[in-house]
């Protein structure tokens, strides 16, 4: 399971995944677990890295000291402490309050370990999964976590939660209590191998705490959870602080040793990214993941960096990068013709942008599954053709004949050849350049708006607008605040936006919410494009039902090709490096995790560094 990400910066998008996706189960693996009557982990591809007697994750320091406060930056504002509903803007860090039945880790992509659940049992035919809860599991108010809480959480999220939960749980037919501490989820069929993992990712909420409140209503009253942190202080819309739960019931579980080391985590909200950057250099907050190439290249030439008070690091990762792009809303008539969308791709000069704005830091995105083996390349394999041939005539012919490549330029800024190609495509689609304006047969101008949530992206969009203008297209930028942007994007009230479709190493049920016809008109769905394409629906269902890893790779590559050749987006760029800057008061494990950054998860305040920094004057200016 993955989530579509709001734009946060002109480099790679910085936001939090809604959940993680995992590899599909092989029948043998499911049978082995079913015979044991329960396992500490659910490995849906191969075996768990960590056995039942493991002591801690390899990439943590199990003896990391607890303590200290870390200050973080958040953008925009917030008006809600319930991150599980569509309404409002959830506060940064609100997920730290809650726990799920199982949890993954930064070292594996195909394994879930028991968290609230101490053991997991999967039916040999994968038609159900059962979780036995830990007897010691508690909510923050001391109440035990029960099977009734699990069932209530499932029912409530499906009925009143964010629409994405209805998508994830669509094939779950029943949740029932089958023992004092056991909950069983039954599935519609055995053709959805990801479902046991999806149910393990179920957030478990306290039924008793919602007895006299409406779950679907936004709230600024802190909610009771069972996670490592709880809300300690809040200034609505401006700041929120979480404090570590000292007697947290799960602190000594092997999966948690060496993790959640900060005593307090504070998020301060900024409405201007330039102001936020200067605030970091002045010491207003501690840690920054840098997503703006100009800042990384030229903005840290300050004494605090030169004298070692601020550290800069580039941390390699193996994270899937998905697709970041300008996204067409094909619900709008002007974008419904594929030739129009292809034409506008010719008018985005990535090569000039990379050289002049990005300092050569990024790579062009050429797949919806970038930086993974799932990305399509070259021509379809024989296995892919078995899926694609029955769809011939329903999908672009280029899928069969050409490797996908976004249009290129020489980087000089002269796009004469691309402009000629774009105007030819637009003419075929019924648009013609007259007196410097692109109009249709009725004389109506080609006009649209690009909706942004952060003004810093204007430096990327403005050169694109100039190229659009050369083609006679009237395009403008509209920058709105984060609340308005979320409301408009949830209701598909835009012509074009910038989005990142974040993927995992094992795409599954979330692909329905991205691409299927049934989600195109569902407010809050992740089908930002508005796709209603039966051929894509079929490929998505084939992907979800893939019986093994090889079949999943084949189905994903086939889907990727069809999405790409429909020109639903104008691809942007990606990177496989985390660029971070932080005030030199922290340490992190010597062994890095493969997936994710892990700052709040496994870094800690280093007492010696902290004391040294505290005793030295902070100089940020010249």
N, C-alpha and C positions, 0 to 999 in steps of 0.2 A: 504494500500500500504506500502510495506517495501522494504528495499534495502539490497543486499548482502554487507557484510562489509569486508574491507581489514583488514588483521591482524595488530594489533597495541599492541604488548606486549605479554608476556607469560602467563598472566592471562586472564581475560575477554577482548575481543576486545574493543578498544575505538575508536569509529568513530561516525559519525552523521547519523541518519536515513535519507533516501532520502525523506520519507513522512510517514504519520501515516495511519494505516488501522482502519476501523470502522465497527460497527455491521450492519448486513443487515436489511433493513426496513421490517417491517410487513405491510401488505396492509392497516390495520386500521390506523397506524401512518401516512402513506403517504396520505391517504384520508383526515384525519383531517387537515393536513397542506395544502392540495390542496383547501379545503373549505374556509380557512381563507384568501386566496389570498396572503399569504406571512407570514413568521415567522422570528423572530430574530435568531432562531437556528434550526438546523436539527437534531433531535433525531431519530436515526434509530433503537433504542431499548429502549422502554419505553419513558420517558419524559426527557427533559433537566433538569439538576440539577439547573441551574440558569434561572430564569424567565426573561421576557422582561424588568423588572425594576431593575435588579440587579446592584449593584454599583461597585463590584470588586470581583475577585476570592478569595475563602476562604484561599488559601495558600500563599497569598502575603501580604505585608505590604503596604496598600494604601498610607501611609505617608512616605514611604521610601525616604530618601534624595537622590537627584541626585548629581552626581559629581565624581571626581577622575578618575584615570586611573588604569586599570588592565592589567598586562602583562601575557601572556599565552605562552605555548610551542606548536609548531607544528613540525612534523617530515618530513624530506625529503626536498622538494622544491616545487615551484609552477611557472607556466608560463602562467596562464590564470585567468581572472577575470569574465569569463562567466561560471557559474556552471551548465548551462543547456545543454551543448554539450558534445560529446564523446571525442573530441580532447583535448589534454593537461591535465595539472593538475590544478584544480581550487584552488584558494587561500583559506586557512582556514578562516572561518567566512564570506565567500562571500555571504552566504544566508541571512545575516543580512540586506543586502541592499534592498531586495525585499519583496513583500507582495503577498498574495493570496486572492482569493475571500472570503474565510472563514478560520477559524482557530480552532484547537482543544485546549485542555488545559491539564494540568498534573493531573487533578482530575477525568476525565472521559475518557472512551474509545469509547463511542458511540454517541458523540455529537459534532457537528460543529457549531460555532457561527459566525455571520456575521462580516467581517472585511472590505474589500473593498466593499463588498455587505452589504447593510443595511437590506435586507430581502431576503428570499429564499422561493420559491414555487415549490412543487413537484406534478406531475400529480397523480391523484388517482390510476392509473394503473402503475405508476412509469415509464412511457414511455418518460418522459422529466423532466427537471429541469430548472427553470428560476431564475435569480439573478437580483435584482434591485440594482444599484450601489449607493453609498453614494455621494451626491452632493458635499461634501467637500473634497472627496478623490483627492489627488494630487501627482504627481511625484515630485522629488526633485528639478526640474527646474521650478516648479510652474504650469506646464501644468495640466489640469484636466484629471483624468482617465476616459476614455469614453468606451462606448460599442464597438466602433471600435478597441480600444486597446485590449479588451478582446478577440474579435474574431481573431484579428491578432496574438495574443499570442498563442491561440489554434492552428491555422493553421500552424504557424511557428514552434512551438515545435513539432508538429506531423510530419512536413515535414523535418525540419533541426535540430531538437533537438536530445538529446540522444535517442537511440533506445527504451529505456524504455517507453518514452511517446507514441510511436506508439502502444505499448502493452496496456498501460492504457486506451488510447482513441480509441481502435480498434472498440468498439461497439457504438461509437458516430457517428451518420450519418450526423448531421448538426448542425452548430452554426449560429444563426441569431439574428439580432437586432429587437426586437419586441416593443420597446418603446424608448423614448429619453435616458433613463438610464437603459434599461432592455435588457438582453441577455438570449436567450433560447437555451438549448442544447437538441436535440432529439436523442433518442436511437434506436438501431436496433430492440430491442424487450424489453419486461418488465421482462426478466429472469436474469437480472444482477443488483440486488438491491443495490450494492455498488456504482454504477455509479454517482448518485447525489452527494455523498460525494467526489468521485474522482474529479468531475468537480469543486467542491468548493475549492479543493486544487490546482487549476490551478494558476501558477504564472502569474501575469499580468505585462507585459513589455510595455515600451513606443514605439508605432509604429513609431512616428516621429524621435526617436533617432537612428533608424536603417535604415532610408531612404537611406543613402549613405554608408552603411557598410554591409559586409557579416556576417550574424548571425552565420554561422557555422564555422567561423574562430576564432582561439584563439586571445585574445587581452589582453594587459596590460594597456589599457586605461580604467579608471573607467567608469562603466556603470551607467546610470541613473535608479534609482529604486524609490520605494515609501515606503521603510521600515524605521525602527527607526535609522539606521546608514548609513553612506556613507563613502567611502574611503577618508582618509585624507592624508596619506603618504604611500609610498611604496618603498622598495628596492627589485627589482625583484629577486625572489628565496630565499631571506634572511629574510625579515620582511615585515609586512603590518599592518597599523594602521587604525582603523575606529573611526569616531567621531559621537557622538549622534547628531541627527538632532533636534535642539532646538525648532524649530517651526513645528515639525512633526504633520501632520494633524490628526493622529490617537492617539495622546498621551493621550487624555482625554476620549477615549472610555472606558467603564467599563471593557472590556476584557483586556485592557492594563494598567490600573491603578496599580501602584506599581511595574511595570516591566521596564526593560531596563534602569537601574539606573546609569550605569557607563557612564561618559562623553567620555572616550576613551578606546578602547580595542586594545591592540597591541599583535600580534603574532610574536614571534621570532622562526625561523626555526633551527632545529638541525638535523644533519645527523648521530649522534651517541647517542643512548639512555643512555649510561653510562655517557657521557659528560653532557647530558641534566639533568640527576638526580643530579649530582654534582652541576650543575648551579643553580638548584632550591634551594638546601641547602645553596648556597652562596648568595641567594637573587636576582638572575638574573630575575626570574619571580615569580608570586604570588601564583598560584593555580595549583595543580597537582592531577589528578585522577590516583591513583596508581593501575596499572594493573600487576605488577610484584611481585609475592608473596615473593620472597627473599628480595626485597627492603622493603616491608611493615613489614616484620618480623625482619629483622636485620639491615636495612639501615638507620633508623632514630634515631639511638642511638647517637645523637649529642646534644651539649649544647642548640642550638636554640629550640629544641623540649622539652628538660628538663626544660628550663626556661619559656616556654610558648610563645616564639616568633613564633614558628611554631606549628600550631594545627593539630592534627590527629583526624579524625572522621570516624566512620562507620555508614553510612546512609542506613537503610533498604529501599527496594523498592519492588514493585510488578510487575516489568517489565517482560514481556515475554523474554525468553532467546534464543529461536531458537536453531540452531545447529551450534556449532563450531567444526571443525574437520580437519583432513587430508583428502583432497578431491582427489579422483581418477579422472583423465581425461580419461573417457572410450572411447574417440575417439582413444586412443592409443590401438593397438591390444593386448598388454600384460595384459590390465585391462578389457577386454571385457567379460571374463568368470567370472561369479559370484563366483565360487569356489575360484578363485585366490584372489578376493577382500576379501572374508571371511577369507582366510588363513592369509592374511596380518594383519587382525584385531587380530588374535591370537598372533601376534608377537609384538604388542604394549602393554607394561606392564604398564598399568595405575596405578595399586596399588603401584608399586615401585616408579613411578613418583610422585604420590600424597604424599607419605611419605617422600621421599628424596629431592624433588625439590620444592614442593608446601606447605610444612609445614602444611598439613592437612586443607588448607583453602577452597578447592573447592569441588564440587559434580560432579559425573560422569554424562555426558549427555546421556540420553537413549531415546530421542525423538527429532524430528525436531521442536517440539513446547514445549520445556522444560519450566517448571515453570508455566504452565497454565493448565486449565481444558481440553484443546484441545489435550493434550498428550495422546497417547494410552498407555494402561497398561493391563495386564492380557490377556485373550482371547477376541476375538471380541464379542460385544453385538449382540443380535438378530437384532437390527436396522442396525448395521454395516454389518452383514452377508447378508442383503438384497442387499447391494451395492457390496459386495465382491464375493458372490456366482456366479453371471453371469460372473465373470472374472476368475473363477477357470480354471487352465490350462495355463492361461496367466500370473499368478503371482505365487511367490514361495509358495509351499505347507505349509511351516511353518507358513504362515500368519494365517492359520486356526487351527493349532495344538499346537503352542508354544508361550508363552509370550516372547517378545524380551528382551534379555539381552546381552550386550557386553561380550566378553570373559573376564574371571577374572584370577588372579594369587594370590599367597599367599603374595606377596609384598616383598619376599626375594631376588628377582632377578633371581631365578632359574625358568626358564620357560620350563623345560623339557617336561612336559605334553602338554603344548600349542604348543611347537615346533613339537612334534610328530603328533598332530592333524593337524597343518598347513601343514606339509610335506605330510600327507595323502591326504588332499584336493588338494594340488598342483599336486600330482601324478595323481589323477583322472582327472585333467585338462590338463594333458599331459606334466608336468614338473617333472624332476627327478634329484635327487642329485647324481652327479658323480664327484669323485675326489674333493669333497668339493665345487663344483659349481653346481648351479641349471640350467639345460639346457632343451630345448625342443627336440622333435624328430629329428630336423635338426641340433642339436648340438649348437644352438644359446643360449647364456647366458641370464638369467633373469636380466635385468639391467634397472635402471631408476633414474631420478633426482628429488629431492625435491627443488622446487623454493621458496626462502624466500626473504622478503623485509627488515627484521630486523635481525641482527646477534644474538640478545639476545635469539632468539628461538632455536639456535643451542644446547643449554644445554638440551632442551627437545628432540630434534631430534637425537642427538648423541647416547643416549642409545637405541633408536629405530633402528638406523643403525646397532648397534652391534648385536641386535637380528636378524635383517634381514640377516646379514653376517653369523650367525650360521645356517641359512637355505640355505646358498649358493647364496644369492641374493646380487648383486652388486648395491648398492644405494649410491648416493652422494648428498651433499648439494651444492646448488648454491645460493649465496646471491647477489642480484642486487640492484641498487638504485631504488628509488620510481618511477621515470619516466619510467625506463625500465620494472619494475614489472607491472605497470599499463598497458603499451603497450602490454606486453606478455600475461597478464591475459585477457585483452580485446579481444585478438586474439586467445585465447586458446592455446598458445604456451608454454605448460608445460606438465610434466608427473603427478606430484602431487604438490598441493599447500595447504596452510592453509587458510581457509576461515571461515567466520561466516555468516550463512544464518539467518538474523535477521527476526523474526516474530512479529506479533501483536496479540492482543486478538481476532481479527476478520480477519483472512486471507481471501483474495479475489482475485482480478484480477492479483495481482503481482505473484500469484502462476503459472500463465502461463509462465511468464518470467523465473521462477526458474526451472520448470520441463518439460514443454511441448516440443514435438518433433520439432515444427516449430521454436523454439528459439535456438535449439542446435547448429546451424551453423551461427547464426546471431552475428557478432562481437559486443561486448559491452553488449550482453545479460547477464542475471544472471544465465543462465544454465551452470554453471561452470563445471558440471559433464559431460555434453554432452548426456543427457538422450533422447532417442527416443523410447518411450514405449507407445503403444496405450492404454494399460490398465491405465497407469498413466494419460494420456491425458483425458481419460473418467472421472476419479475420480476428476481431477482438475475442469473440466467443471461442474460436479455435485456439487462440493463445491461452485463454483461461483454462481450457480443458487439456492443455498439453500434458501428456502422461510422463514425460521425462525431460531432462535438461536439453537434450539434442532437439527434441520437438519444440520446446519453448524457444530456443534460439532461432530455429527456422521460422516459426510463426511470427516472432517479433521482427525479424528482418523483413519478412513479407509485408507486415503492417507498416513498417518504417518506410518502405519504398512507396507504398500507395499514398501515405500521408505527404511525403516529400513532393511527389510528382503532381499532387493536387494544388501545390503552391498556396497552402493555407496560411503560411507565415513568411516573413522575410527573416531568415536566420541571422542571428547575431554572432556571438563569440563565446568561448569558454576557456577555462584554465584548469590545471590539475595541481595548483599550488595555493595553499592558504598563506596570504601575506598578513602578518600580524605585527602590531606595535603595542608595547605595554611598558608601563613604568616598572623599573627593575626592582620589584619586591616579591616576585613569584619564582617558583621553580616548577618544573614538570618532569614526568618520568623520562628516563633515558631511552626507553623503548616507546616509539610512537605507535598509536593505533592506526590501522589501515584506513578506516572509514570514519569521517567526521573529525572535528577539531578537538573537542574534549576539554575546552578550557574550564568551564564550570563543573565538569564531571570529574577531572582527576588532577588538576593543578592545585597548588597550595601556596599560602603565604610563607615565604622563607624568612625566618626571624632575623638572621644576620643581614640579609639584603634589605629587609624592611627597616632595620635600625640604621643601616648606613644611609639609605635614602632619606630617612626622616631627619638625619643630622646634617644633610648637605643642602645648601640653598638651591631651590629650583630655578634654573635660568632657561627660559624658552625663547627669548628674543635675542637679537644681535647684541 
